[in-house]
Amino acid sequence: MPPPQWNNEAVYWPEDGVENLEGYATGGYHPTYINDEFSNGRYRVVHKLGYGSYSTVWLAHDRKESRYVALKIMIADVSERSVESKILQHLQRGGDLTHPGRKYISSLHDQFSFKGPNGHHMCLVSEVAGCSVAESKENSPRFMFSLDIARAIAAQVTMGPAYMHSLGVGHGAPPIQSCAPAHAIIPMNLIIVPSDQVVNCRVKITDFGSSSFFFGKEPLELHTPTALLPPEAFFQEPPITPAADIWTLGCTLYDILGERPLSETWADDPDDVIGEMRPKLFLEENGSWNPNFNRIQTPEFRPLDRRLWQMGRGETPQICEFQEMEMASFKRLLEGMLAYEPLERVSAREAMESDFMLKWARPALLRLEG
């Protein structure tokens, strides 16, 4: 019998690390190439920085100012209704100039619009940042920052939203994943620093796109990852209140200071996240369990006390990197930020001025900055 014959067939292989290429259609992404020029030749594209569902981001050289900048080119369908530039201008021009969180907000250098084959696009020009906090963690063998670096990052991502909230702006997205290109060029990774090698941890909060809002004009839904959504996003009628930011920030602080996320989900399943909330959701008024509780097949619930010991900093008081007083202070902060009722959560300012921030996080930041 003759050996089987091999046939060469075209096999679909999904692109990894690039945006959905089917988004290059009317109303979608603008096809951008290296060396493309924008705004009458002022900006020349040098490389790709990142991408998102509603934009691509490019490293460009600003010939007028002789510096490198980030160009965020929005898809045509959202360019006209986006409030991102208004929010950034509002944050730059208003507020208390001495507020400690002001310097952690990304600045808007320029903006312009242009017409391309897929429609009119808004382009925002901002300073160039490094990798996201999440990328830094993912590229470390331990998936953790050194303790003082983690404290300093926690201080910055708390003070930034406190400044935003003082001006009536909600972020609506996790601070550690802020990033935002056109043909399939893999985003450059030259500036990804593993968390165990981070020395300069200056943070900039970016991406005030689809999730950000002005107070009083809250969105009907959030574009926040499922594991970071507050309870009201699953059960409450819209709109979402600014307290949703506090819940997401609380989850983010746990992630920054430890190894693993506060809530983990398989395939972004909301049931996994809701299951973690069950002590409040499935208790009767008399304190007994709801009869339907036993029908729910979810992993064993982990109380906050246990989760704090499972952060990767040591599971007993003898070996834990956190001292007892710091651990207790951090627990109180999380309890205030992760209250089930939005009205019961602490404000962003209260979080910024909490015992944990004043005694541990902000002093660590001052040591690194000084």
For each residue, the residues with C-beta under 8 A, 3 or more apart:
1:
2:
3:
4:
5:
6:
7:
8:
9:
10:
11:
12:
13:
14:
15: 18 21 184
16:
17: 186 187
18: 15 21 51 181 184 185 186 187
19: 23 29 51 52 56 181 182
20: 23
21: 15 18 24 184
22: 25
23: 19 20 28 29 75
24: 21 28 29 31 118 182
25: 22 28 118
26: 76 118 119
27: 75 76 77 118 119
28: 23 24 25 75 76 77 118 119
29: 19 23 24 56 73 75 118 182
30: 56 73 75 76 116 117 118 121 182
31: 24 116 117 118 182 183
32: 36 45 56 58 73 181 182 183
33: 36 45 182 183
34: 45 46 47 185
35: 44 45
36: 32 33 44 45
37: 41 42 43 44 45
38: 42 43 45 60 71 112 114 123
39: 42 43 110 112 114 123
40:
41: 37 44 63
42: 37 38 39 62 63 64
43: 37 38 39 60 61 62 63 69 71 125
44: 35 36 37 41 60 61 63
45: 32 33 34 35 36 37 38 58 59 60 71
46: 34 58 59 60 61 68
47: 34 58 59 185 188
48: 51 56 57 58 59 181 185 186 187 188
49: 57 58 59 70 128 179 180 181 187 188
50: 56 57 179 180 181 187
51: 18 19 48 55 56 57 180 181 187
52: 19 55 56 57 179 180 207 209
53: 210
54: 74 75 78 82 209 210
55: 51 52 72 73 74 75 180 209
56: 19 29 30 32 48 50 51 52 72 73 180 181 182
57: 48 49 50 51 52 70 71 72 73 179 180 181
58: 32 45 46 47 48 49 70 71 73 181
59: 45 46 47 48 49 68 69 70 71 128 188
60: 38 43 44 45 46 68 69 70 71 125
61: 43 44 46 67 68 69
62: 42 43 65 66 67 68 69 109 125
63: 41 42 43 44 66
64: 42
65: 62
66: 62 63
67: 61 62
68: 46 59 60 61 62 128
69: 43 59 60 61 62 109 110 125 126 127 128
70: 49 57 58 59 60 125 126 127 128 129
71: 38 43 45 57 58 59 60 123 124 125
72: 55 56 57 123 124 125 126 180
73: 29 30 32 55 56 57 58 121 122 123 182
74: 54 55 78 79 82 84 121 122 123 124 209
75: 23 27 28 29 30 54 55 78 79 118 121
76: 26 27 28 30 79 116 118 119 120 121
77: 27 28 119
78: 54 74 75 81 82 209 210
79: 74 75 76 82 113 119 120 121 122
80: 120 122
81: 78
82: 54 74 78 79 85 122 209
83: 86 87 212 213 214
84: 74 87 88 124 208 209 212
85: 82 88 89 108 111 122 124
86: 83 89 90
87: 83 84 90 91 169 208 212 214
88: 84 85 91 92 105 106 107 108 124 126 208
89: 85 86 92 93 108
90: 86 87 93 94 167 169 214
91: 87 88 94 95 105 163 164 167 169
92: 88 89 105 107 108
93: 89 90
94: 90 91 167
95: 91 99 102 163 166 167
96: 99 102 163 166
97: 102
98: 102
99: 95 96 102 159 162 163 166
100: 103 159 163 352
101: 104 105 156 158 159 160 161 162 163 164 352
102: 95 96 97 98 99 105 163
103: 100
104: 101 156 157 159 160 163 203 204 205
105: 88 91 92 101 102 160 163 164 204 205
106: 88 126 127 129 204 205 206
107: 88 92 126 127
108: 85 88 89 92 111 124 125 126
109: 62 69 125 126 127
110: 39 69 124 125
111: 85 108 122 123 124 125
112: 38 39 122 123 125
113: 79 120 121 122 123
114: 38 39 120 121 123
115: 119 120 121
116: 30 31 76 119 120 121
117: 30 31
118: 24 25 26 27 28 29 30 31 75 76 121
119: 26 27 28 76 77 79 115 116
120: 76 79 80 113 114 115 116
121: 30 73 74 75 76 79 113 114 115 116 118
122: 73 74 79 80 82 85 111 112 113
123: 38 39 71 72 73 74 111 112 113 114
124: 71 72 74 84 85 88 108 110 111
125: 43 60 62 69 70 71 72 108 109 110 111 112
126: 69 70 72 88 106 107 108 109 206
127: 69 70 106 107 109 204
128: 49 59 68 69 70
129: 70 106 204 206
130: 191 192 193
131: 135 136 139 179 189 191 192 193
132: 135 136 176 177 178 179
133: 136 137 153 157 175 176 177 203 256
134: 137 138 174 176 177
135: 131 132 138 139 179 192
136: 131 132 133 139 140 145 192 193 194 195 198
137: 133 134 140 143 144 145 176 195 255
138: 134 135 143
139: 131 135 136 192 193 194 195
140: 136 137 143 144 145 194 195 196 197
141: 194 196
142: 195 196 259 312
143: 137 138 140 195 259 260 312
144: 137 140 150 195 196 258 259 312 313
145: 136 137 140 149 150 153 195 196 198 201 256
146: 149 150 195 196 198
147: 150 151 257 313 321 322
148: 151 152 364 367 368
149: 145 146 152 153 195 198 199 201 364 368
150: 144 145 146 147 153 154 256 257
151: 147 148 154 155 257 360 361 364 365
152: 148 149 155 156 201 361 364 365 367 368
153: 133 145 149 150 156 157 201 203 256
154: 150 151 157 158 253 256 257 357 361
155: 151 152 158 159 357 361 362 364 365
156: 101 104 152 153 159 160 201 202 203 365
157: 104 133 153 154 160 161 175 176 203 205 249 252 253 256
158: 101 154 155 161 162 249 253 348 351 352 357 361
159: 99 100 101 104 155 156 162 163 352 362
160: 101 104 105 156 157 163 164 175 203 205
161: 101 157 158 164 165 171 175 205 245 249 348
162: 99 101 158 159 165 166 348 349 351 352
163: 91 95 96 99 100 101 102 104 105 159 160 166 167
164: 91 101 105 160 161 167 169 170 171 205 348
165: 161 162 168 169 170 242 245 347 348 349
166: 95 96 99 162 163 348 349
167: 90 91 94 95 163 164
168: 165 214 215 216
169: 87 90 91 164 165 208 212 213 214 215
170: 164 165 212 213 214 215 218 242 244 245
171: 161 164 175 205 208 211 212 245
172: 211 212 213 219 222 223 224 240 244 245 248
173: 177 178 207 211 212 222 223 224 248
174: 134 177 224 225 228 248 251 252
175: 133 157 160 161 171 178 203 205 249 252
176: 132 133 134 137 157 252 255 256
177: 132 133 134 173 174 225
178: 132 173 175 204 205 206 207
179: 49 50 52 57 131 132 135 206 207
180: 49 50 51 52 55 56 57 72 206 207 209
181: 18 19 32 48 49 50 51 56 57 58 185 187
182: 19 24 29 30 31 32 33 56 73
183: 31 32 33
184: 15 18 21
185: 18 34 47 48 181
186: 17 18 48 189
187: 17 18 48 49 50 51 181
188: 47 48 49 59 191
189: 131 186 192
190:
191: 130 131 188
192: 130 131 135 136 139 189
193: 130 131 136 139 197 198
194: 136 139 140 141 197 198
195: 136 137 139 140 142 143 144 145 146 149 198
196: 140 141 142 144 145 146
197: 140 193 194
198: 136 145 146 149 193 194 195 201
199: 149
200: 368
201: 145 149 152 153 156 198 368
202: 156
203: 104 133 153 156 157 160 175
204: 104 105 106 127 129 178
205: 104 105 106 157 160 161 164 171 175 178
206: 106 126 129 178 179 180
207: 52 173 178 179 180
208: 84 87 88 169 171 212
209: 52 54 55 74 78 82 84 180 212
210: 53 54 78 223
211: 171 172 173 219 222 223 224
212: 83 84 87 169 170 171 172 173 208 209
213: 83 169 170 172 217 218 219
214: 83 87 90 168 169 170 217
215: 168 169 170 218 242
216: 168
217: 213 214
218: 170 213 215 238 239 240 241 242
219: 172 211 213 222 238 239 240
220: 238 239 240
221: 233 238 240
222: 172 173 211 219 229 233 240 244
223: 172 173 210 211
224: 172 173 174 211 228 229 233 244 248
225: 174 177 228 229 268
226: 229 265 268 269 270 273
227: 251 261 262 263 264 265 268 272 273
228: 174 224 225 247 248 251 252 263
229: 222 224 225 226 233 234 244 247 248 270 273
230: 233 243 244 247 248 342
231: 234 235 236 247 274 277 280 281 340
232: 235 236 240 241 243 244 342
233: 221 222 224 229 230 236 240 244
234: 229 231 270 273 274
235: 231 232
236: 231 232 233 240 342
237:
238: 218 219 220 221
239: 218 219 220
240: 172 218 219 220 221 222 232 233 236 244
241: 218 232 244 342
242: 165 170 215 218 245 246
243: 230 232 246 247 342 343 345
244: 170 172 222 224 229 230 232 233 240 241 247 248 342
245: 161 165 170 171 172 242 248 249 348
246: 242 243 249 250 337 345 346 347 348 351
247: 228 229 230 231 243 244 250 251 337 338 345
248: 172 173 174 224 228 229 230 244 245 251 252
249: 157 158 161 175 245 246 252 253 337 348 351
250: 246 247 253 254 262 333 334 337 338
251: 174 227 228 247 248 254 255 261 262 263 338
252: 157 174 175 176 228 248 249 255 256
253: 154 157 158 249 250 256 257 330 333 334 337
254: 250 251 257 258 261 262 307 311 334
255: 137 176 251 252 258 260 261 262
256: 133 145 150 153 154 157 176 252 253
257: 147 150 151 154 253 254 311 313 330
258: 144 254 255 310 311 312 313
259: 142 143 144 311 312 313
260: 143 255 264 310 311 312
261: 227 251 254 255 264
262: 227 250 251 254 255 276 307
263: 227 228 251 272 273 276
264: 227 260 261 272
265: 226 227 268 269 270 272 273
266: 269 272
267:
268: 225 226 227 265
269: 226 265 266 272 273
270: 226 229 234 265 273 274
271: 274 275 298
272: 227 263 264 265 266 269 275 276 298 299
273: 226 227 229 234 263 265 269 270 276 277
274: 231 234 270 271 277 278 281
275: 271 272 278 296 298 299 301
276: 262 263 272 273 301 302
277: 231 273 274 280 281 340
278: 274 275 281 282 293 296 298 301
279: 282 283 301 303
280: 231 277 283 340
281: 231 274 277 278 340
282: 278 279 289 290 292 293 296
283: 279 280 287 288 289 290
284: 287 288 289 290
285:
286:
287: 283 284
288: 283 284
289: 282 283 284 293 294
290: 282 283 284 293
291: 294
292: 282 295 296
293: 278 282 289 290 296
294: 289 291
295: 292
296: 275 278 282 292 293
297:
298: 271 272 275 278 301
299: 272 275
300:
301: 275 276 278 279 298
302: 276 306 307 310
303: 279 306 307
304: 307 308 331 334 335 338
305: 308 309 331
306: 302 303 309 310
307: 254 262 302 303 304 310 311
308: 304 305 311 327 330 331
309: 305 306 314 315 316 320
310: 258 260 302 306 307 315
311: 254 257 258 259 260 307 308
312: 142 143 144 258 259 260
313: 144 147 257 258 259 320 321 322
314: 309 318 319 320 321 322
315: 309 310 319 320
316: 309 319 320
317: 320 324
318: 314
319: 314 315 316
320: 309 313 314 315 316 317 323 327
321: 147 313 314
322: 147 313 314 326 327 330
323: 320 326 327
324: 317 327 328
325: 328 329
326: 322 323 329 330 356 359 360
327: 308 320 322 323 324 330 331
328: 324 325 331 332
329: 325 326 332 333 354 355 356 359 360
330: 253 257 308 322 326 327 333 334 356 360
331: 304 305 308 327 328 334 335
332: 328 329 335 336 354 355 356
333: 250 253 329 330 336 337 346 351 354 355 356 357
334: 250 253 254 304 330 331 337 338
335: 304 331 332 338 339
336: 332 333 339 345 346 350 351 354
337: 246 247 249 250 253 333 334 345 346 351
338: 247 250 251 304 334 335 345
339: 335 336 342 344 345 346
340: 231 277 280 281 344
341: 344 345
342: 230 232 236 241 243 244 339 345
343: 243
344: 339 340 341
345: 243 246 247 336 337 338 339 341 342
346: 246 333 336 337 339 350 351 354
347: 165 246 350 351
348: 158 161 162 164 165 166 245 246 249 351 352
349: 162 165 166 352 353
350: 336 346 347 353 354
351: 158 162 246 249 333 336 337 346 347 348 354 357
352: 100 101 158 159 162 348 349 357
353: 349 350 357 358
354: 329 332 333 336 346 350 351 357 358
355: 329 332 333 358 359
356: 326 329 330 332 333 359 360 361
357: 154 155 158 333 351 352 353 354 360 361 362
358: 353 354 355 362 363
359: 326 329 355 356 363
360: 151 326 329 330 356 357 363 364
361: 151 152 154 155 158 356 357 364 365
362: 155 159 357 358 365 366
363: 358 359 360 366 367
364: 148 149 151 152 155 360 361 367 368
365: 151 152 155 156 361 362 368 369
366: 362 363 369 370
367: 148 152 363 364 370
368: 148 149 152 200 201 364 365
369: 365 366
370: 366 367
